[in-house]
């Protein structure tokens, strides 16, 4: 792996074939191209993760200077702590944020049937020196969000919340 997180696809295939003998480059390309979250990038015969790293990788992302509000879906317990101490990257290299309430909610549902959605005032944070990077259309990255830029919100569409409750058994929105 180079310092930007890229590995040669052919070398990756050699390693993967040890465990998955039927894998080929076409399958890897399908995973990258058809993934909803666009987590990986292929460039010049090399592949890398765009975000979610737990090891030091120098991803050169362009700073986003336009987004005004971002969201973070989390558990009720984590939300209480975040509102006091801010959002930290924890075991990752970056804090992951979402551009919409809906995406943040989907992320939160991975950890709890009752996600809390936190709203981040990215515009105010940026004015005070915090930088945001757009990794994909659904993922923004930053190093840390202090609590004074975060507030707990309630979902804006109660009808959609009720529909989600029937599907997932989740308590909506909070």
Secondary structure, DSSP 8 states (H G I E B T S, - for coil): --TTS-EEHHHHHHHHHHH-TT--HHHHHHHHHH-TT--EEEETTEEEESS--SS-------EE----EEEEEE-HHHHHHHHHH-EE-TTSSSEEEBSSHHHHHHHHHTT-SS-EEEEEEHHHHHHTT--EEESSSS-EEESEE-GGGEEEE--S-HHHHHHHHHHH------
